[in-house]
Amino acid sequence: MLTFTLTVFYLLLLFTSSSSTTTTTAQPYNATDYYLFDCGSSSATTNSGRIWDSDEHSNFAPSNITTTSFSSTPLHRDPSVPQTPYSTARIFNTSSFTYKFPVSQGPKFLRLYFYPATYSDLNPNQSFFSVSSNGYSLLTNFSAFLAASFLTKTRSDAGVDGPRVPNFVKEFIIYVKDTQILNVTFTPSPNSYAFINGIEIVSMPDNLYYERSDLSHVSQTTGPIIDSKIALENFYRLNMGGGHISGDQDTGMYRSWDPDYNYIYGATIGLTPVYQKPITYTTETPNYTAPELVYQTQRSMGNQSAKYNLTWILPVDSGFYYKLRLHFCNLIPQYTKRRQVVFTIFINNQTADNEIDLFYLTQGSGYPVFKDYVVFVHDPDGSRGKQDLWVALHPSPRYEVYGDAYLNGLEAFKLSTGGSLASPNPEVNREYTPPRPASPVRKNTKKTPYAAIIGGVGLVVLTVLVFLLARVKHFALCGRPAINLGLPDEQVNLAELGKSCYQKGTLHEIIDQNLSGEIAPKCLMKFGEVVYSCLEKEGIARPAMNEVVWGLEFALQLQEDAEKTGGMVDEAVLENQQLSFSMQAEPATTDEYVLLGSTGEAIKHDTQRSNLS
């Protein structure tokens, strides 16, 4: 998971990128069906220029609304939670309650807005209910409180601030058939109550997600067909390398796109170029597919791509098929023709696309394209609990002109099975170790099995030090004990000092002077990366043992290569190189792409990594 320094960096990045890409030429889709309801409100309200109608006197709610339900306001609303539609709620505690919306035939977005606060002295953790729509079971014995608590923990693990119990939206897609009515029914569980803060319904183009013949099934020859019999639930909609895109910045369907940095695996996060020109949409990728802001940013691997996979981790409900839509658009001017950038797409450690060359699919830079994949997430223990879904990219070794890979956006949908999308509530306190992705580099199995002596964090760090001793034949990397109470507060704990120096790119400053000129810069940088990842506060964010082994073996290889080629340097050179998270910044030219950071400077593609300090 990312630390707060990455969060600060991305806040700066997102501000600069959003302010530099305000020009848009895409014409939004005009929805034929559009409803916004502020449930529990007695009058219409407004948020971001959108008018939310009251459900109290609506023709779409039951006529006995005042006797079968009641409105309420939260005992306390967190200041970070929007006023509309979260200032009121509709409470159902006696029987089922159904809204009926007349709509045209075709697929519709159904968005349910929840804020599990205390309403009318009702305890939010005692609210359990089911939601169904047009014969589909969307939620069963659902706890909005547990769902919000899971989101809070996920945010906390990623170092993202937010309210203790956040508001959230559950987005479904229902294909309305010839009845031309969209029903939404809330049913409280026994001795419990149901509630809803807001309801949104928006139509979409018929073929946006349905009836597509270009689905690729991962590790299967056949799979489900996404037709009018299937309902979908959106789990993720990510804008790679860019900022949050609100609903009113979408293409007319009010989809919200989140930054991807909460879901990046490991310390190697790639590069984030920004495209300054308008996007050219095509018949195959119409202008309503995704906003320009999605296609004008991306996350690419850069010239360090041979050393890692660019990976995202997406927690999902197990036991379901998922549709993943990957959005691509080349932004880098140096990439101009076929066979220059060819890469492999892995989904859940399975090869989804062995060699994808986007210049076979588009006319060039600035032309967007997307690929759809369907994958089944297995349920190993039959609980249908949370599992991590992995999406990873790696350059094809057969094409080494640039050795890059990139992604601009991602959408992930759960597919209904047997007319149901329902899953158990998340186990917020459950501790589990997710599967880890395989290393992109083949291991040398003849080397020492370091994993055999690695236990906790302390032993991992000790292993790194022992490994270094074996190479340079000295008693300590930093020439000091792990704890020295005679030093200033910020230097007492060697582990914390090392983490700070690694973030600032000054790791070389705490190395024993006797080792000056003995350690190759790239070797030291890899050491720092391994140790830093092992010191993550959350156990789930620390690397698996085989990854530590691979990191140490790779660092050894870097040291040996440097010794063979004369790549050893003294301290003065180390200071100039800014080893960790370093890239060379200089004014932009016409043949370089732009990577916006806190300085707004352009970053060359053939350098290493952006300075996050």
N, C-alpha and C positions, 0 to 999 in steps of 0.2 A: 504494500500500500504506500501511497505517497505521503510525505511529511508536509508540515505546514509551510515549509519554504517553497515547495512546488506549488502549493495553493496560491501563495502570494504572487509567485511568478506568473501563473496562469491568469490571475485576475488582471495583472498588467497586460498580459498578452491579449486577453479577450477584449479589454477596453480598446486597445490600439487597433486590433483587427476589426472590431465591429465599427469603429469610427472611420476606418479606411475603406470600407466596402459598402457604402451606402447607396451607390448607384445600382439600380436593378432594372432589367428590361423584361423580366418574365411577367406575363399577364396571369393573374390568379384565376383559379377555377371558380366559377360562380355556382354556389351550392343551390340546388333546387329545393332542398329541405333543410331547415335551420331552426332549431329551438334552443333557447337558453332559459332555464328556470332556477331562480333563487328560492330554494325550498324553505318554507317556514316564514318567508317574508310577507308582509301585508301589502307591499307596494313594489313597483319596479325599481331596480337599482342599476348602477352603471359601474363598469370596471374596464379600464383601458379602451374607452370608447364603445364598448359593447353593452347593449341593454339586456339586463336579465329581468324576465317577467316574474311576477309573483305567482305561486301555485295555489294561493288560498282561494281565489275566485276564478280559477281556470276551468275551461271546458274540458281539459285533458285529465283532470283529476276527478275522483268519485264525488258525487253530489253530497255525500255524507262525510266529507273530509273533516269537518269540525267535530264529529262524534267518533270517528274511527282513528283519528290521529290528533296531534296537537303540535303547535310550534313552540320553539324554545330558543334561547340565546345561550352561548357558552358562559359559564361562570367566570372564566378568565380567558381572553384571547391573546395569544402571544403577539407582540407588536410586529413580528416578522411575517405573520400569517395575513394574507390579503383580507380586506373587509368583506368583499363580495367574492364568492357566495358564503363565506365562512362565519358571518355574524349571526346567522340563524340556521336552524335545522328543523326538519320535519321528523317527528318521533312517532313510531308505530309500536304499540305494546300490547295490542289485543288480538289482532288478526291480520291476514294478508291485506295488502293495499296495492292497487294497480293503477298506474298512469297509462293512458292510451293516446298515442300520437298518430294522426293521419299522415302518411308519407307516401311517396311514389315507390314503385317497385325498384329493387336494386339494393346494393350494399350501403349500409349507414354506419357512421361512427356513433357509438353510444358511450359517453363519458360520464362517469359517476364521481362526484366530488365529495370527499370525506374529510372531516376534521374531528377526531375522537376526543372531544373535550367533555367537561362535566355539564350536562344539560338537566335543569330542573332536579338537581340533587341526585341524578342517576349516575352511578359509577360507570365510567367508560369501559373498564375492563370486564364488565358484566354484560356487555352488549354482544349478542351473537345472533346472526340472522342469515337468511338465504335470499338470493336475488336470481330471478329468471327472466327470460325475454324470448317471446315467440317460440316457446318450446325448448329453449336451450337453458341448461343450468349453468349460470355464470359464477355464482358464489354459493357455497353450502356451509352453514354454521360458521359464517365468516365473522372474524373479530377485527374491526378496523383498528382497535387499540394495539393488538399484536402486530398487525401489518405495519402500523406507524412506528412501533418500537423497533421492528426489524430494519426499517428504513433509517431510523436514528442511529442504530448500531453500525449500519453500513456506512453512513456518512462519517461517523466518528472514527471508524477504522481507516477511512480514506483521509482523515484530517480536515474534513469540511465542517464548518460551523453551521448550525441551524437550530430551530426550536427543539425542545426535548421530545415532544410528541408532534411531529409535523403534520401538516395537511398533505393530502396526496390525491391523485386522480387514477381511477381504474378505467382504462380505455378498451372497449370491445368493438368488434365489427360484426354486425348482424345483417344477413342477406334477407331483405323483406320480399316475400313472394307476392302473389296476386291478391292477398288479403289487403295489402296496402295499409296496414296498421302495425305500428311498433308498440308492443306492450312491455312495460317494465314493472315487475311485481316484487314487492318486499315482504318477506315473511319472517317475523321474529321467532327465534327458537323458544322452546318452553321456558317459562319463568325468566324471560329476557326481553329485550326490546331491539328494534331496528331503527335506524336513522339515516338520513341523507341530507346533505347540504346543498347540492346542486346537481342538475341534470342538463346535459348538452347532447343534441343530436344534429349531425351534419352529414349530408350526402357526399358521395364521391364518384368519380368516373367508374363505370362498371368494370373496366379492365385494369384498374390500378393495382389491385392485389388478387383479383379473382380471374378464373378462366384463362390462365396463362399456360402456354405449352412449352415454355423455356425453363422449366424447373429442373435443377440438377439434384438427384438424390445421393446423399453422402453415404458411402459404404453399402448401398443397396441398389439393386437393379430397378426396383419399382418402389412406389410409395403412395401416399395419399394424393388425390387430386383435389385442388382447392377450388371447389365449385359452390353452388348455392346451398348445398347441404352442410357446409362447414362454417362454423363460427370461429372467430379469431380473437385473441387477446394480445394487445401490444405490451411487451415487456420492456423493450429498449428502443430508443430512437436517438442515435448519437451523432454529433457533429465532430468529426475527427480534427483535432488540431485547432478548433475554433471555439467560440463562446456559446452561451445559451441563446437559442433562437426561440422567441416567444410565439404563441399562437398567431398573433396578428402580423408576424413577419413570415408566416408560412404562405403557401400558394393558394389560399382560399379555403383550406380545410381545417385551419386552426390547430395543426399539429405542433407540439412542442418538442424541440430538439435540445438534448443536454450535451454539455462538454464530455469528452471521453476520458479525461485524465483520471477520474475516479476508478476506472476499470483497467488501466494499464498494469501489466504484470512486470514486476522487477524494476530495477533502477535505470535500465536502458530504455528511454522513452522515445528515441528517434528525433526527427526534425519536423518543424511545422511551417512549411512555406505558405505564403498568401498570394493569391492571384489577383492582380489589380484590374483586369479587363472583364467585360461582360461575358457571361456564359452563353454559348451557342447551343440551344436545344435542338432536338431532331424529332422526326416522326417516331422513332423507336424510343426516345426518351423525351416526352413532351414537357413543356414548361411547368406543369403542375406536379411532376414526379417528386421533386425536392427543391427547396429554395436555392437561389444562387449562392447564398451564404454557406450552404453545405458544400457546394462544388468549388468554391473559391478558397477553401482551406483544406488541408490534408495532413496526415501524419505519414512521413516517409522514413526510411531506414538510414539513408546516408552511407558514407563510405566505411562504416563499421559493421555493415550488414552481415558479413561472413561470420561474425562472432555471436550472433544471437538471433532469436525469432522476435518479431514485433507481435506482441500478444496482448489480447484483451480477455478478461475473465468476467463472465456474465452469470450470476446466480439465477437459476430458473427452477421451475417445478419439474421433478422427474416423472417419468412414465408417460410423456407426451411427445408428439412430433412438434418440431419448430421450423418455421420458415424464416430464413435469414436473407435479407436483401442487403447486398454490399454495393455501395455507390462509389464510382471511380470517376476521376477527371484529371488528366495530366496537367500540371501547373508549371513544370520545370522546363525552361526554354531549351536546355541542352538535349532533352529527349525529343527527337524529331521523327524517328522512323522505326519500323519494325525490327525486332530482334535486339534492340538496345536494352529494354527493361522487360525481363521475363521472370515471373516469380510463381511460387507455389502457394496455394491457399490450403491451410489445415483447419478443420472444424472438429473439435473434440478428439484431437490427435489422429484424425483420419484425413487422408488426402481428398479434398473436395475438388480442387483443380490442380493438376500436376504442373502444367506450364501455361500460364495465362499471359498473353501479350495484348495489351489493351489497344495497341495501334492496329490490330486486326479487326477491332470492334468499333473504332471511332475514326474520325477524319483528322484528328490531331489534337493539339493542346487547346483547352477550353471547351472541348466537346464532351459532355457527360455520358455515362453509360452505367448500367447496373446489372448485377448478376444475382439470381435467386437460387437458394439452396434449401433443401429440406433434410433435416437430421432428426433422428430419434434419440432422446435422452433417456437412457436406461434407468430403471428403478431397482437397484440391487437388493434392497431389503423389503420391497413391497409397501413402503410407507408413503410413497409419492412426496417425499420431503424435498428439501432444496439440494440441488447439485450444481456444480460449476460447469458452465458451457464455455469452452475455449475457442477463440478465433485467433489464428496466427498466420503470419506471412513470412516467407523466406525466399530470397532470390534463387533462381534456378542455377545450379553450378555449370550448366552447359553454355550459359550466356553471361559473359563477364565484362561486357563493355562498360556498364555502370554498376551492375550488381546491386540494384535497388529494388524496393517494393513499397507500395503506398496504398492508403485507403482514405477516402473522403467522408464517408458516412456509413451508418449501419442501422438497420431496422430489424428487430427480432419479434416474432409473433408466435404465440402458442396456438396450436390447432386443436379444435374440439375433437373428442373421441366419444362415440356413443351419445352424442348430443350434450356433452358436458365439458366445461372448462374448469370445473371446481377442483380445488386442491386443499389439503389440510392447511391450517394456519401455521405460519413459520414458528419454529422453536427458537425463540430469541436467545435463550441461555445455553443452547446446545453448542458444544465445542466439537468441531470435527475438522479433519485434515483433508482438504480437497485433493484430487489427483493433480499431479504436476506435469507440465508438458515436457516432451522429450527434448534433449539438447540438439541443436541443429548441427553440431560438430561431432564427428565420430570419436568415441572415447578410445584411449590407448589402454587396453586392459592389462598390459604388462607392467604398468607403473604401480607404485605402492598403494594399497587400498586404504586411503586416508579415512574413508567413512567408518572403518572399523574402530577408530579411536575417537570419533566425534560424538559428543553427547549433547550437552546444553550449549548456551551461548558462550559461556566462559571457555569451554573446551574447544569450541569452534575457533575462537580468537587465538587460543593457545596453539591450536594446530597450525594456524597461519604463521605464527611466530616461529614455531619449530621448523616449519617448512622453509622459512627464510634463513634460519640459522644453518640449515643443511647446505644452502647455496652459497652464502657469503661468509660462513665460518666465524661469526661473532656471537655474544651472550644475550644481546637484546636488541630489537629493532630500534627502540627509542632511547635506549641507554638509561632507563629509569624504572622504578617500580610502578605497579598498576595504580597504587594509591600513595600520594605524597602530600601529607597534611601541611608541609612547610611551604607549599607553593600557593599562589593566588587562587581564589575560589574556582575560577573557570579552568584551572589547570590541575586541580587536585586529582580528579578522576580521569585516568588515561583514556578509558573507553569513550567518555563524553567529549574529551578534548579531541580525540581522533575523529569522531563523527563531525564535530564542528569544523575541523580543518579540512576534512574531505568535502564538505558542502562548499567551503570557501575556495577550494582549489589550492590549499596551502599545506597539503599533507607532508610535503618535503621538509617543511620547517621544523617538524618534531622528530625527524630521523636523527639517530646518533651521528655526530660529525665524523666518526670513524668510518661510517659507511658511505660517505660522500664519494661519488664517482663509481660506486660498486653496484648500484641498482639501476637497471634500465627504466626510463620514465614510464613506458607502457606497462612494464611489469608492476611497478609501484601503483599505477592507477588501477590495475586489475586487482591487486591486493586490497586496496582501499575499498573497491566495489564489493568484494566478497565479505570483508569484515563489516562494512556498513550494513549490508543486507542481513547479516547474522545478528545484528544488534537492534533490529526492528522491535518495537515494544509489543506488537501483536504477533503471537506465535504463527498465526495463519499467513503472515506476510514474510516470514523468514523462509529461506530456500530449503529445499529438501536436501538430504545428505548427498545424493548423486550430483546435485547441482553444485554443492560446495566442492566436491571432488573434481568436477569438471573445471570449475573456476580456478582451483589451485594448479591443476595440470596445465591449463591454458596460460596461467601466469608464468609457470616454469618454462613453457615453450617460448614465451616472449623474452624471458631472460636469456635463454640459451641462444635464441636467434640474434639478440643484441650483441652477445659476446662474440658470436661468429662473424658478424658484420661490422664490428667496431661501433656499435650503437650506444656505448656507455657514455654518459655525460656528467659534467660536474654540477655543483649546486647552483651556480649562476644560470646555467641553461635550464635547470629545473624550475627556478623561480620565474623565468620568462615564459615557460610553456603553460603555466596555470593548469596543472595536470588534470584535475577533476572538473567535470562539467565545463570544459573550455572549448571555445571556438574563436576563430579570428574574425573580428568585425571590421568592416571597412565600408566606404560609400558604395552604394549600389551602382552597377553598370548594366548595360542592356543585355548582357549575356549571363546575368546572375538572377536567381529568384530571391524573393524577399522573405525573411524570417523576422517578424516583428517581436521585439522583446521590450523591456522597460526603457531601453534607449532609443528604440525605433530605428536602429541601424540595420543594414542589410547583412546577411550572413552568407558566406560562400558555401556551396553544397559540398565541396571536397574537404571540409574541415570536420571537426569531431562533434562536440556537443555544446549546447547553449549554456552560458554562465548563469546559473540559477541563484547565485548568492546575492 
